[in-house]
Protein backbone atom coordinates (compact mmCIF):
# COMPACT_ATOMS: atom_id res chain seq x y z
CA UNK A 1 0.00 0.00 0.00
CA UNK A 2 1.23 3.45 -0.83
CA UNK A 3 0.19 6.76 0.68
CA UNK A 4 -1.59 9.24 -1.54
CA UNK A 5 -1.99 12.94 -0.76
CA UNK A 6 -5.14 14.93 -1.54
CA UNK A 7 -4.32 18.65 -1.85
CA UNK A 8 -6.63 21.55 -2.53
CA UNK A 9 -5.55 25.20 -2.56
CA UNK A 10 -7.35 28.56 -2.55
CA UNK A 11 -5.92 31.99 -3.29
CA UNK A 12 -7.10 34.97 -1.28
CA UNK A 13 -6.89 38.55 -2.54
CA UNK A 14 -4.20 37.70 -5.10
CA UNK A 15 -2.32 40.46 -6.87
CA UNK A 16 -4.15 41.71 -9.95
CA UNK A 17 -1.87 41.79 -13.00
CA UNK A 18 -4.53 42.35 -15.66
CA UNK A 19 -5.47 45.86 -16.78
CA UNK A 20 -9.14 45.49 -17.79
CA UNK A 21 -10.04 42.36 -15.84
CA UNK A 22 -8.72 40.43 -12.86
CA UNK A 23 -5.78 38.01 -12.82
CA UNK A 24 -6.14 34.53 -14.34
CA UNK A 25 -4.25 32.46 -11.74
CA UNK A 26 -2.89 28.94 -11.86
CA UNK A 27 -0.78 27.16 -9.24
CA UNK A 28 2.42 25.17 -9.76
CA UNK A 29 3.59 22.65 -7.14
CA UNK A 30 7.32 21.83 -7.28
CA UNK A 31 9.77 19.78 -5.24
CA UNK A 32 13.56 19.84 -4.98
CA UNK A 33 15.28 18.03 -7.84
CA UNK A 34 16.57 14.65 -6.72
CA UNK A 35 19.96 14.67 -8.46
CA UNK A 36 20.60 18.35 -9.08
CA UNK A 37 19.90 21.79 -7.73
CA UNK A 38 16.69 23.63 -8.36
CA UNK A 39 13.03 22.69 -8.43
CA UNK A 40 11.07 20.19 -10.50
CA UNK A 41 7.42 20.85 -11.31
CA UNK A 42 5.22 17.93 -10.24
CA UNK A 43 1.71 19.34 -10.64
CA UNK A 44 -0.04 22.33 -12.15
CA UNK A 45 -3.66 23.34 -11.58
CA UNK A 46 -6.16 24.59 -14.06
CA UNK A 47 -6.25 28.32 -14.85
CA UNK A 48 -9.17 30.15 -13.27
CA UNK A 49 -10.04 33.13 -15.40
CA UNK A 50 -10.74 36.62 -14.04
CA UNK A 51 -10.58 35.68 -10.33
CA UNK A 52 -8.33 36.94 -7.52
CA UNK A 53 -9.87 34.47 -5.04
CA UNK A 54 -9.54 31.18 -6.94
CA UNK A 55 -10.37 27.74 -5.58
CA UNK A 56 -8.41 25.20 -7.61
CA UNK A 57 -9.42 21.61 -8.24
CA UNK A 58 -8.08 18.79 -6.15
CA UNK A 59 -4.52 17.57 -6.76
CA UNK A 60 -3.91 13.89 -6.07
CA UNK A 61 -0.33 12.69 -5.82
CA UNK A 62 1.65 9.89 -4.21
CA UNK A 63 3.56 10.89 -1.11
CA UNK A 64 6.68 9.29 -2.62
CA UNK A 65 6.49 11.53 -5.71
CA UNK A 66 5.60 14.61 -3.68
CA UNK A 67 8.24 14.45 -0.97
CA UNK A 68 9.99 11.06 -0.94
CA UNK A 69 7.71 10.14 2.00
CA UNK A 70 9.42 12.88 4.06
CA UNK A 71 6.77 15.27 5.47
CA UNK A 72 9.44 17.88 6.39
CA UNK A 73 10.80 18.28 2.83
CA UNK A 74 10.36 21.87 1.56
CA UNK A 75 8.06 22.17 -1.42
CA UNK A 76 7.60 25.23 -3.63
CA UNK A 77 4.11 26.52 -4.35
CA UNK A 78 4.07 29.23 -7.04
CA UNK A 79 1.05 31.11 -8.33
CA UNK A 80 1.16 32.69 -11.80
CA UNK A 81 -1.17 34.94 -13.77
CA UNK A 82 -1.84 33.27 -17.12
CA UNK A 83 -1.34 35.56 -20.11
CA UNK A 84 -2.08 34.33 -23.63
CA UNK A 85 -0.26 37.19 -25.38
CA UNK A 86 2.96 37.45 -23.33
CA UNK A 87 4.79 35.81 -20.45
CA UNK A 88 2.95 34.57 -17.35
CA UNK A 89 3.48 36.87 -14.37
CA UNK A 90 4.63 35.43 -11.06
CA UNK A 91 2.02 36.45 -8.50
CA UNK A 92 4.05 34.94 -5.68
CA UNK A 93 5.59 31.83 -4.14
CA UNK A 94 5.96 30.21 -0.76
CA UNK A 95 7.85 27.21 0.55
CA UNK A 96 5.80 24.77 2.60
CA UNK A 97 6.32 21.24 3.85
CA UNK A 98 3.63 18.57 3.74
CA UNK A 99 3.45 18.92 7.54
CA UNK A 100 2.90 22.70 7.15
CA UNK A 101 0.09 22.08 4.66
CA UNK A 102 -1.59 19.59 7.00
CA UNK A 103 -1.45 22.16 9.81
CA UNK A 104 -2.81 24.90 7.55
CA UNK A 105 -5.69 22.71 6.38
CA UNK A 106 -6.65 21.90 9.98
CA UNK A 107 -6.18 25.39 11.42
CA UNK A 108 -7.34 27.57 8.53
CA UNK A 109 -4.12 29.63 8.69
CA UNK A 110 -2.85 31.18 5.47
CA UNK A 111 0.61 31.67 3.95
CA UNK A 112 1.70 34.95 2.38
CA UNK A 113 2.87 34.73 -1.25
CA UNK A 114 6.06 36.69 -1.94
CA UNK A 115 8.72 37.17 -4.59
CA UNK A 116 6.50 38.63 -7.30
CA UNK A 117 6.44 42.18 -8.63
CA UNK A 118 3.55 43.11 -6.30
CA UNK A 119 2.25 41.96 -2.93
CA UNK A 120 1.15 38.45 -3.89
CA UNK A 121 -1.79 37.80 -1.61
CA UNK A 122 -2.52 34.80 0.60
CA UNK A 123 -2.64 31.07 -0.02
CA UNK A 124 -4.93 28.69 1.88
CA UNK A 125 -4.68 24.92 1.97
CA UNK A 126 -8.30 23.86 2.15
CA UNK A 127 -7.55 20.14 2.04
CA UNK A 128 -4.43 18.14 2.83
CA UNK A 129 -5.23 14.55 3.58
CA UNK A 130 -3.26 11.32 3.41
CA UNK A 131 -4.96 8.20 2.10
CA UNK A 132 -3.77 4.64 1.83
CA UNK A 133 -4.40 3.23 -1.64
CA UNK A 134 -5.33 -0.44 -1.77
CA UNK A 135 -3.19 -1.31 -4.74
CA UNK A 136 -1.51 -0.11 -7.89
CA UNK A 137 -4.61 -0.57 -10.05
CA UNK A 138 -6.72 1.61 -7.75
CA UNK A 139 -4.02 4.28 -7.64
CA UNK A 140 -3.79 4.40 -11.45
CA UNK A 141 -7.57 4.64 -11.75
CA UNK A 142 -7.80 7.47 -9.21
CA UNK A 143 -4.87 9.41 -10.63
CA UNK A 144 -6.36 9.30 -14.13
CA UNK A 145 -8.97 11.78 -12.90
CA UNK A 146 -6.42 14.34 -11.67
CA UNK A 147 -3.84 16.57 -13.39
CA UNK A 148 -0.81 14.65 -14.61
CA UNK A 149 2.70 15.37 -13.42
CA UNK A 150 3.85 16.09 -16.96
CA UNK A 151 2.06 18.66 -19.07
CA UNK A 152 -0.63 20.83 -17.60
CA UNK A 153 -4.32 21.39 -17.40
CA UNK A 154 -4.07 24.97 -18.64
CA UNK A 155 -4.10 25.68 -22.38
CA UNK A 156 -0.36 25.41 -23.11
CA UNK A 157 1.64 23.04 -25.25
CA UNK A 158 5.39 22.70 -25.63
CA UNK A 159 5.40 24.23 -29.13
CA UNK A 160 3.58 27.34 -27.95
CA UNK A 161 5.84 30.37 -27.39
CA UNK A 162 3.76 31.08 -24.28
CA UNK A 163 4.95 27.79 -22.82
CA UNK A 164 8.57 28.84 -23.36
CA UNK A 165 7.83 32.16 -21.63
CA UNK A 166 6.30 30.25 -18.73
CA UNK A 167 9.49 28.21 -18.35
CA UNK A 168 11.53 31.41 -18.30
CA UNK A 169 9.29 32.94 -15.61
CA UNK A 170 9.48 29.76 -13.54
CA UNK A 171 13.28 29.86 -13.83
CA UNK A 172 13.18 33.49 -12.68
CA UNK A 173 11.10 32.48 -9.66
CA UNK A 174 13.60 29.74 -8.85
CA UNK A 175 16.45 32.26 -9.17
CA UNK A 176 14.71 34.52 -6.64
CA UNK A 177 14.36 31.56 -4.31
CA UNK A 178 18.05 30.72 -4.62
CA UNK A 179 18.87 34.23 -3.36
CA UNK A 180 17.62 33.37 0.10
CA UNK A 181 14.71 33.34 2.46
CA UNK A 182 13.87 37.03 2.00
CA UNK A 183 12.80 36.52 -1.61
CA UNK A 184 10.34 33.67 -0.96
CA UNK A 185 8.71 33.55 2.43
CA UNK A 186 8.45 30.36 4.41
CA UNK A 187 5.18 29.53 6.05
CA UNK A 188 4.34 31.51 9.16
CA UNK A 189 0.95 31.45 10.82
CA UNK A 190 -1.15 34.57 10.23
N, C-alpha and C positions, 0 to 999 in steps of 0.2 A: 504494500500500500504506500502510495506517495501522498504528501500533503499538497493541497492546492490552496491558493490564496484568492479570495474574492475581494476586489478593490473597487471602490466607487468614490469619485472625487467631485467636488463642487467648487467653483470659483465665486468669490464674493467681492463685488465692487472692483472688478479688474480695470486696469488702465484702458482707456479708450484711445485707440490708435487710428480710427477711421474718421474722416472729416465730416461726411454727411450722415453716416449711420453710426452704430456702435461696433466695437471690435467683434471679430469672428474667431473666437478662441478654440484651440485644440491643445491637448496635453500630451507630452512625451515623457515616458517613464524609462529611465536609463540606469544601468548598473556599471560598476567599475569593470573595465576590460580584464579578462582573466590573465592574459599573457603579455599585456602591454599597458602603457599608461593611457589615461583618458577614459571616456565613457562609451558604452555600447547601448544603443537604443534597443529596448526589448518590447515595448508596446507604445502604440499611439492611439488616442481616442479619435472619435469622429469630430468634425468641425461643427460648432454650433454657431449659426449665423446671427449677427446683429444682437448680441447678448453679452452683457458684462457680468451676469450672474449665472453662468452655465452650470448645468448638472449633466455630467457626461455619463454615458452608458457604462455598465459593469465591465471591468477587466478581470479576466480569469487566467491565472498563470500558476505554474508549478513553483513551489517554494525553492526547489533546486535551481530552476532557471532564474528566478527573481534574485535570490541572495545566497546561493549555495547552502541553503538550509541554516544560514547564520542570521538570526533576527537583528543583530547589531551592525550588520553591514550597511554603510551609507549608500543610499540610492539618490539619484537626481531626478527631481520632478520639475520639468520646464513647461511653461505655458507660452504659446505663441499666438499671434494674431495672423490668421490666414489672409493672404493677399494674392489674388489671381493675376495681378498685373505687375507686381514687383516682388521683392523679397519679403518673407514672413518676418514680422517684428517680434522680438523677444519681449513678452510682457513681464516675465520674471521667472526665477527659479528658486528652489529651496532643496536642501539636502535633508532627507529623512531616513530613518531606519524602519524596518518592518515593525519593530517594537514601538517606535514613535507613532506610526500610523495606527496601530492597535489602540494606543492610549488616546489619540485624537478622536478616533471613531467612538470610543466609549465616553469620553469626557465632553465632546463637542468643541474642544479648543481648536483654534485655527493657526496656521503658519503664514507668516508674511512672505510674499514673493519679492525678491530683490534682484538686482543685477541688470534690469532693463533700463531703457532710456527715461522712463517715468516711474513713479511709485506704482508697483505692480498690482497691489491688491492683496487679498487674502485667499488662502486655499484651505478648504475643509475636506476631511476624509469622512465621508458619510457611511462607508462600510469598509471594514477590514476584518475579514473572517477566514480562519483556517478550516479546511475541510479535508477529510481523509477520503481519497478516491478508492473505490473497491477493486479496480484493476485497470490495466492499460486500455482496454476497449472502451470502458466508461469514460476515462479521461479524454481519449481521442474524440468521442462523441460530444462530450460537453465543450471541449475547446473549439470544436468546429463552429460553435455558435458565437464565439467571441473573436475580437480582433487578433489577427495573426502577429507573430513576432517580427516577421519580415513584411515589408510593404506597409500599407496604411489604410485606414478606413476613410481618409479624406481624399478629395479628388486630385491626386498627384500620381504621376508615373515617372519612372526613371529617365525617360526621354524628354520629359517636360523641363524647360529651363527653370520653371518655378521650383521644381524638385532640387535642382542644383543650387539655387539660391537658399533653399531651406537648409541644405547641408552646410553651406557657408555660415548661415546664421547659427546653426547648432554648434559649429566649430568655434564661432565667436563666443557663444555662451560658455563652452567648455574652457576657452582661454581665460575668460573672466574668473571662472571657478578656480583655475590653476594659480591665480594671483593671490589667493588666500580667502580666509573666512569673511572678510569685509565685503567682498564682491557678491557672495551668495550666502544668505543667512542660513544658519542651522535652525532647526525647530526650537522655538521657545514658546511656552504657554502664554496665551494672551487672555 
